[in-house]
Every structure is written in structure tokens, then in C-alpha cells.
Amino acid sequence: MAEAGAVERLADPAVESRLARLDQLLEGLESAPGPGTRSAIEAVRLLTEVYGEALARVMDHADAQLSERLADDELLGHLLVLHGIHPEPVERRAARAVERLRPAVQERGGDVEWAGVDGEVGRVRLTTGGCGSGCGGGTSDVTAAVQEAVLAVAPELTAVEPAPATAPAAFVPLTTLTHRGSP
């Protein structure tokens, strides 16, 4: 039982349902005409900015260990990204998401590696180990899971795509380099 005056905490499913409802309400507001709508949207925007500033001040006072713990919390991590104050760069967050998925991909006979960021696009190297769709889900399922995981922690990215294939280094025999043509 909670102490008198203690604030009830929301479980993750309750937070998710509230966020979904908030999205619905904001979509409804944005489509409604009139000055009341503009005022309501401005009120939400201003409130978001003030809460973002408060969160930034918390991060200013946090040591490295606390900053990391706050950033690792799913809800707080998303808020830190939303307000542009996440302590980790997008590259590191995306790479960690791929590393978390890697064991599951390897269990299915494939592999996934983070290849970096190209502009606003995350790049991954994904191999299926020749299993195709016979490994408990096809390549498209794995690709979708990787995209979802990366974009969840790095919404600044616009997409997650395969890294361009690199051609293997060509073997050039030494005699070719040292042989001079006949005069």
C-alpha cells in the first residue's frame, strides 16, 4: 500500500496506453478548426518545452553514472531524445540496439552488425547464413526487427538500410606489377 501523499507510479503498459491516447487526442486537435484548437496546441507545445527544460536541468546536475541510468530507462531515454539532450550520440545508441539483437539473429543462423550512419540513414550488415525464410522468420522479419529497434532508440534517423556491399580486395600477382612490356 502506498504511503499517504505518495504518488502512484505508472507501469510501462499504462504509460504506453497514455501515450497512445495522447497521440489520438493531438491528432484530433490538429484536425479541428478554430482558435480554441490553436490555443490548445500552443499550450501543449509550451508545456512540453518547460518540461524539456526541467529535464535538461536534471541532466545538468546528474553525474555520468546517473546520466547513463536515466538514458537507459526506456521512457526517459525517449524524452531525452525528444528534447535533444540525450547524453549518448545517435551512433552509439543505434549500435547498442543492434548488439542487443545480435544473439537472436545468430540463433537463427544469421548475423547483424552496425555499419554506421550515412547522413540520416543508419546502415547495418545483415547476413542470413543461407537460412532464407526457414529459420523461424524470414530475412524481412529480421530486417524489420532491426529497423524497429534502431529507430526506437534513434528516432533522429530517417531509415535503417543495408550497408553498401564492399568488393573484396582483388589479388594482383607481384609479377604483373614488376613485369614491363617488351619494347
ZAKOL-602364 format. One record per residue: residue number from 1; x, y, z of N, C-alpha, C in turn. Coordinates in steps of 0.05 Angstrom, whole numbers, plus 32768, in hexadecimal, padded with zeros to 4 digits. Each point is the difference from the previous one (the first is absolute). Last residue first. Layout:
# residues N
SELO,i,n_x,n_y,n_z,ca_x,ca_y,ca_z,c_x,c_y,c_z
SELO,NUM,X,Y,Z,X,Y,Z,X,Y,Z
...
END
This chain:
# residues 183
SELO,i,n_x,n_y,n_z,ca_x,ca_y,ca_z,c_x,c_y,c_z
SELO,183,84AA,7FB4,7A19,8002,8019,7FF0,7FF6,7FFD,7FE4
SELO,182,7FDA,7FC6,8055,8016,8001,7FEE,8000,801A,7FF0
SELO,181,7FD7,7FFD,8065,7FFA,7FF7,7FE5,8019,8001,7FEE
SELO,180,8004,7FF1,806A,7FFE,8017,7FED,7FFB,7FF4,7FE4
SELO,179,7FF1,7FDD,806C,8006,7FF9,7FE4,7FFC,8019,7FEE
SELO,178,7FEC,7FFC,805F,801D,8004,7FFB,8007,7FFB,7FE2
SELO,177,7FA6,7FF6,8025,8009,801B,8007,801D,8005,7FF8
SELO,176,7FD9,7FAB,7FF3,7FF2,8013,7FEF,8009,801D,8006
SELO,175,8020,7FB8,8035,800D,8000,7FE5,7FF2,8014,7FED
SELO,174,7FDD,7FEF,8058,8017,8011,8000,800D,8002,7FE4
SELO,173,7F97,7FEB,800B,801A,7FF3,8003,8016,8014,7FFE
SELO,172,7F9D,8013,8023,8010,8007,7FE9,801C,7FF3,8004
SELO,171,7F94,7FFB,8028,801B,7FF6,8002,800F,8007,7FE6
SELO,170,7FAA,8034,8032,8009,7FF0,7FE9,801D,7FF8,8004
SELO,169,7FB2,8015,804C,8018,800B,7FF4,8009,7FED,7FEA
SELO,168,7F98,8006,8016,8019,7FF5,800C,8018,800B,7FF2
SELO,167,7FA6,8039,8008,800C,7FEC,7FEE,8019,7FF5,800E
SELO,166,7FA7,8027,8031,801B,8007,7FF9,800C,7FEA,7FEF
SELO,165,7F97,8026,8013,8013,7FEA,7FFF,801B,800A,7FF8
SELO,164,7FB8,803D,8034,8008,7FF9,7FE5,8015,7FE9,8002
SELO,163,7FB8,8006,804D,8018,800E,7FF8,8008,7FF8,7FE4
SELO,162,7F99,7FFF,8022,8018,7FF0,7FFE,8018,8011,7FF8
SELO,161,7FB2,8031,8035,8003,7FF2,7FE7,8019,7FEF,8000
SELO,160,7FB6,8044,803A,8016,7FED,8005,8001,7FEE,7FE8
SELO,159,7FD7,806B,8016,7FFE,7FE5,7FF6,8017,7FEF,8009
SELO,158,7FF3,805B,801B,7FE8,7FFE,7FEF,7FFB,7FE4,7FF7
SELO,157,8031,802A,805D,8005,7FF4,7FE7,7FE6,7FFD,7FF0
SELO,156,7FFF,8020,8058,800C,8015,7FEE,8006,7FF5,7FE5
SELO,155,7FE0,7FCB,804B,7FEC,800A,7FEE,800A,8017,7FEE
SELO,154,8027,7FB2,803E,800D,8015,7FF1,7FEC,800C,7FEB
SELO,153,7FEA,7FB8,803C,8014,800E,8011,800D,8017,7FF2
SELO,152,7FBD,7FCC,7FD4,7FF5,8005,801A,8013,8010,8012
SELO,151,8019,7FE0,7FA9,7FF0,8019,7FFF,7FF3,8007,801B
SELO,150,8032,7FAE,7FF7,8011,8017,7FFC,7FF0,801A,8001
SELO,149,7FD1,7FAE,8006,8011,8004,8017,8011,8019,7FFE
SELO,148,7FCA,7FE6,7FB6,7FF0,8009,8016,8011,8006,8019
SELO,147,802A,7FDB,7FB4,7FF7,801B,7FFA,7FF1,800B,8018
SELO,146,8018,7FA6,8004,8018,8012,8002,7FF8,801D,7FFC
SELO,145,7FBE,7FBF,7FF2,8007,8001,801C,8018,8013,8005
SELO,144,7FE6,7FEE,7FA7,7FEC,8011,800D,8006,8003,801E
SELO,143,8036,7FC5,7FCE,8005,801B,7FF8,7FED,8013,800E
SELO,142,7FF3,7FA5,800C,8018,8009,800E,8005,801D,7FFA
SELO,141,7FBA,7FD8,7FD2,7FF9,8002,801C,8018,800A,8010
SELO,140,800D,7FEE,7FA5,7FF0,8018,8003,7FF8,8004,801D
SELO,139,802D,7FB1,7FE6,8012,8016,8001,7FF1,801A,8005
SELO,138,7FCA,7FAD,8020,8011,8006,7FE9,8012,8017,8005
SELO,137,7FD6,7FB4,8045,7FFB,801B,7FF7,8014,8006,7FEA
SELO,136,800C,7FAF,802C,7FEE,800E,8013,7FFB,801C,7FF9
SELO,135,8035,7FCD,7FC5,800C,8002,801A,7FEF,800F,8014
SELO,134,7FF7,7FEF,7F9D,7FFC,7FE8,800F,800B,8001,801C
SELO,133,8004,8040,7FB2,7FE8,8003,8011,7FFB,7FE7,8011
SELO,132,8063,8013,7FDF,7FE8,800A,7FF3,7FE9,8004,8013
SELO,131,805F,7FDD,800B,7FE7,7FF4,800A,7FE7,800A,7FF3
SELO,130,8063,8017,7FF6,7FF4,7FED,7FED,7FE5,7FF4,800A
SELO,129,8033,8045,802D,800D,7FE6,8003,7FF3,7FEB,7FEF
SELO,128,7FEF,8062,8009,7FEC,7FEC,8008,800C,7FE5,8004
SELO,127,8023,806D,800A,8003,7FE7,7FF1,7FEC,7FEC,800B
SELO,126,8015,8071,8001,7FF0,7FEA,8008,8005,7FE8,7FEE
SELO,125,8025,8069,8020,8007,7FE9,7FEF,7FF0,7FE8,800B
SELO,124,7FEA,806F,8004,8006,7FE7,800D,8008,7FEC,7FEC
SELO,123,7FEC,8073,8012,8009,7FEA,7FEE,8006,7FE8,8010
SELO,122,7FC2,8063,8006,8011,7FEC,800D,8006,7FEA,7FED
SELO,121,7FE8,806A,7FEA,7FF9,7FE4,7FFC,8013,7FEE,800F
SELO,120,8002,8062,7FF1,7FEB,7FF9,8014,7FF7,7FE3,7FFE
SELO,119,805E,8018,7FDF,7FEC,8015,8001,7FEC,7FFB,8016
SELO,118,8031,7FB4,7FFD,8006,800E,7FE7,7FEA,8015,7FFD
SELO,117,802D,7FBA,8051,7FEB,8013,7FF8,800A,800E,7FE6
SELO,116,801B,7F98,802A,8003,801D,8002,7FE9,8010,7FF6
SELO,115,800D,7F9E,800B,8014,8009,7FEC,8003,801E,8001
SELO,114,7FDF,7FA4,803F,7FFB,801C,7FFB,8017,800A,7FEE
SELO,113,7FDA,7F9A,8001,8015,8012,800A,7FF8,801C,7FFA
SELO,112,7FD9,7F91,8002,7FFB,801C,7FFB,8016,8011,800D
SELO,111,7FE4,7F92,7FDE,800F,8012,8010,7FF8,801D,7FF8
SELO,110,7FD9,7F90,7FFD,800A,8018,7FF1,8012,8010,8012
SELO,109,7FCD,7FAF,8019,8014,7FF9,7FEB,800A,8018,7FF1
SELO,108,7FC4,7FFC,804E,7FF1,7FF9,7FE8,8013,7FFB,7FE8
SELO,107,8020,801D,8054,7FF2,7FE8,8006,7FF1,7FF5,7FE8
SELO,106,802A,8055,7FFC,8013,7FEA,7FFE,7FF4,7FE5,8006
SELO,105,7FCD,804E,800C,8005,7FFC,7FE3,8013,7FE9,7FFC
SELO,104,7FF0,801B,8058,7FE8,7FF4,7FF5,8003,7FFA,7FE2
SELO,103,8047,802D,802E,7FFD,7FE4,8008,7FE7,7FF2,7FF4
SELO,102,800D,8060,7FEE,8013,7FED,7FF3,7FFD,7FE3,8009
SELO,101,7FD4,8054,8021,7FF1,7FED,7FEE,8012,7FEA,7FF5
SELO,100,8024,8046,8037,7FEC,7FF1,8010,7FF1,7FEC,7FEF
SELO,99,803D,803A,7FD5,800E,7FEC,8010,7FED,7FF0,8012
SELO,98,7FDE,8048,7FCE,8007,7FEA,7FEE,800E,7FEA,8010
SELO,97,7FEC,804F,802E,7FE7,7FF2,7FF9,8006,7FE8,7FEE
SELO,96,8047,8039,8016,7FF8,7FF0,8017,7FE6,7FF0,7FFA
SELO,95,801E,803E,7FC0,8013,7FE9,8001,7FF8,7FEE,8017
SELO,94,7FD2,8052,7FF8,7FF8,7FED,7FEB,8012,7FE7,8001
SELO,93,8015,8046,803B,7FE6,7FF4,8007,7FF8,7FEB,7FEC
SELO,92,804E,8032,7FEE,8004,7FED,8016,7FE6,7FF2,8008
SELO,91,7FFE,8045,7FBD,8010,7FE9,7FF7,8002,7FEB,8016
SELO,90,7FD8,8054,8013,7FEE,7FEE,7FF2,800F,7FE7,7FF7
SELO,89,8026,8032,8056,7FFB,8007,7FE4,7FEF,7FEA,7FF3
SELO,88,7FFA,8017,806A,800E,7FEF,7FED,7FFA,8009,7FE3
SELO,87,7FD7,802A,804D,801D,8002,8003,8010,7FF0,7FEC
SELO,86,7F9F,8034,7FF4,800A,7FE5,8006,801E,8001,8002
SELO,85,7FBE,8048,7FEB,8014,8001,8016,800A,7FE5,8008
SELO,84,7FB6,8023,7FC1,801B,8005,7FF5,8015,8001,8016
SELO,83,7F9E,7FEC,8005,8009,801B,8007,801D,8006,7FF7
SELO,82,7FD8,7FAA,7FEF,7FEC,8014,7FF7,8009,801C,8005
SELO,81,8033,7FB8,8022,8003,8003,7FE3,7FED,8016,7FF6
SELO,80,7FF9,7FEA,805A,801A,800D,7FFB,8005,8004,7FE3
SELO,79,7FB4,7FCF,8018,7FFC,801C,8006,801A,8010,7FFC
SELO,78,8002,7FA2,7FF6,7FF1,800C,7FEA,7FFC,801E,8005
SELO,77,802B,7FCF,8044,8010,8001,7FE8,7FF2,800E,7FE9
SELO,76,7FD0,7FED,804F,8011,8018,8003,8013,8003,7FE8
SELO,75,7FC8,7FB4,8001,7FF0,8018,7FFF,8012,8019,8002
SELO,74,802B,7FAB,8009,7FF4,8003,7FE6,7FF0,801A,7FFD
SELO,73,8059,7FF3,803B,7FE3,7FFC,8005,7FF1,8006,7FE6
SELO,72,805D,800F,8005,7FF9,7FE4,7FFB,7FE3,7FFA,8006
SELO,71,8026,8057,8011,7FFF,7FFB,7FE3,7FF8,7FE4,7FF9
SELO,70,800F,8018,805B,7FE8,800E,7FF5,7FFC,7FFA,7FE3
SELO,69,804E,7FDF,8028,7FE8,7FF2,800A,7FE7,800D,7FF6
SELO,68,8051,802A,7FEC,7FFE,7FE7,7FF2,7FE7,7FF0,8008
SELO,67,8015,804F,802E,7FF8,8007,7FE5,7FFC,7FE6,7FF0
SELO,66,8023,7FF8,8056,7FE4,8006,8001,7FF6,8006,7FE3
SELO,65,805C,7FF3,800A,7FF2,7FE7,8006,7FE1,8005,8000
SELO,64,803A,804B,7FF4,8000,7FEE,7FE9,7FF0,7FE6,8005
SELO,63,7FE0,8053,8039,801B,7FF7,7FFA,7FFE,7FEB,7FE9
SELO,62,7FBA,8053,8011,8005,7FE4,8002,801D,7FF9,7FFA
SELO,61,7FD3,8057,7FF8,8008,7FFA,801B,8008,7FE3,8004
SELO,60,7FDE,8021,7FAC,8017,8011,8007,800C,7FFA,801B
SELO,59,7FB0,7FD6,7FE3,8017,7FF4,7FF3,8019,8011,8006
SELO,58,7FAE,8021,801E,8006,7FE8,800F,801A,7FF3,7FF4
SELO,57,7FDE,8048,7FD2,800D,8009,8019,8006,7FE8,8012
SELO,56,7FD1,7FF1,7FB1,801B,8008,7FF9,800F,8009,8019
SELO,55,7FA4,7FEC,8008,8010,7FE8,7FFD,801D,8006,7FF9
SELO,54,7FC4,8048,8005,8004,7FF4,801B,8011,7FE7,7FFE
SELO,53,7FE7,8029,7FAF,8014,8010,800E,8006,7FF5,801C
SELO,52,7FBB,7FD8,7FCF,801A,7FFA,7FF4,8016,8010,800D
SELO,51,7FA8,8012,8019,8009,7FE6,800B,801A,7FF8,7FF4
SELO,50,7FDB,804E,7FDD,8007,8004,801C,8009,7FE6,800D
SELO,49,7FE1,7FFD,7FA7,8019,800E,8001,8009,8004,801D
SELO,48,7FAC,7FD9,7FF1,8015,7FEE,7FF8,801B,800E,8001
SELO,47,7FB4,8034,800F,8004,7FEE,8016,8017,7FEC,7FFA
SELO,46,7FE6,803A,7FBB,800D,800E,8015,8006,7FEF,8019
SELO,45,7FCE,7FDB,7FB8,801B,8005,7FF7,8010,800F,8016
SELO,44,7FA4,7FF0,800E,800F,7FE7,8001,801D,8004,7FF8
SELO,43,7FC7,804A,7FF8,8003,7FF9,801D,8010,7FE6,8003
SELO,42,7FE7,801C,7FA9,8016,8010,800B,8005,7FFA,801D
SELO,41,7FB8,7FD5,7FD7,8019,7FF6,7FF5,8018,8010,800A
SELO,40,7FAA,801D,8018,8005,7FE7,800D,801B,7FF4,7FF6
SELO,39,7FE0,8050,7FD7,8008,8005,801C,8007,7FE6,800E
SELO,38,7FDD,7FFB,7FA9,801B,800C,7FFF,800A,8004,801D
SELO,37,7FA8,7FE2,7FF7,8013,7FEB,7FF8,801D,800B,8001
SELO,36,7FB9,803B,800D,8003,7FEF,8018,8014,7FEA,7FFA
SELO,35,7FE4,803A,7FBA,8014,800C,8012,8005,7FEF,8019
SELO,34,7FDD,7FD1,7FA2,7FF8,8014,8014,8017,8009,8012
SELO,33,7FE8,7F9C,7FC9,8005,801D,7FFA,7FFA,8011,8019
SELO,32,8025,7F97,7FF9,7FE9,8010,8007,8006,801E,7FFA
SELO,31,8040,7FB7,7FF7,7FED,8000,7FEA,7FE7,8012,8006
SELO,30,8046,7FF3,8040,800D,800C,7FE9,7FEC,8001,7FE8
SELO,29,7FE6,7FD4,8051,8002,801D,8003,800B,800E,7FE7
SELO,28,7FFC,7FA2,8003,7FE5,800B,7FFF,8001,801E,8002
SELO,27,8051,7FD2,800B,7FF7,7FFE,7FE4,7FE4,800C,7FFD
SELO,26,8021,7FFA,8057,800E,8015,7FF1,7FF8,7FFF,7FE3
SELO,25,7FDD,7FBD,8038,7FF5,801A,8007,800E,8016,7FF0
SELO,24,8021,7FA8,7FF7,7FE5,8003,7FF5,7FF5,801B,8005
SELO,23,8053,7FEC,8027,8002,8003,7FE3,7FE5,8003,7FF3
SELO,22,8001,7FEE,805C,8009,801B,7FFA,8003,8005,7FE3
SELO,21,7FEC,7FA9,801C,7FE9,8011,8002,8007,801D,7FFB
SELO,20,8046,7FC2,8002,7FEF,7FFB,7FE9,7FE7,8012,8000
SELO,19,8039,8003,804B,800D,800C,7FE9,7FEF,7FFC,7FE6
SELO,18,7FE3,7FD6,804F,7FFC,801D,8002,800D,800E,7FE8
SELO,17,800C,7FA3,8008,7FE4,8006,7FF9,7FFB,801E,8002
SELO,16,8056,7FE2,801A,7FFC,7FFC,7FE3,7FE3,8007,7FF8
SELO,15,8016,8001,805B,800D,8016,7FF3,7FFA,7FFE,7FE2
SELO,14,7FE4,7FB9,8033,7FEF,8017,8005,800B,8019,7FF3
SELO,13,8032,7FB0,7FFD,7FE8,7FFE,7FEF,7FED,8018,8004
SELO,12,804F,7FFB,8038,8005,8006,7FE4,7FE8,7FFD,7FEE
SELO,11,7FED,801A,8065,800F,7FEA,7FF4,8003,8006,7FE2
SELO,10,7FF5,804B,804F,7FF3,7FF2,7FE9,8012,7FEA,7FF6
SELO,9,7FF5,802E,8067,8010,7FFE,7FE8,7FF1,7FF1,7FEA
SELO,8,7FDF,803F,8058,7FFE,7FE6,7FF3,8011,8000,7FE7
SELO,7,8011,803F,8057,7FF6,8000,7FE5,8000,7FE4,7FF5
SELO,6,7FF6,8024,806A,8013,7FF5,7FEC,7FF2,7FFF,7FE5
SELO,5,7FD5,801B,8053,800E,8015,7FF2,8013,7FF6,7FEA
SELO,4,7FEA,7FBD,804B,7FEF,8017,7FFC,8011,8016,7FF2
SELO,3,8020,7F9D,7FEC,7FFE,8012,8017,7FEE,8017,7FFA
SELO,2,7FF2,7FA0,7FD1,8010,8018,7FFE,7FFC,8011,8019
SELO,1,7FFB,7F92,7FF9,7FEF,8018,8000,8012,8019,8000
END
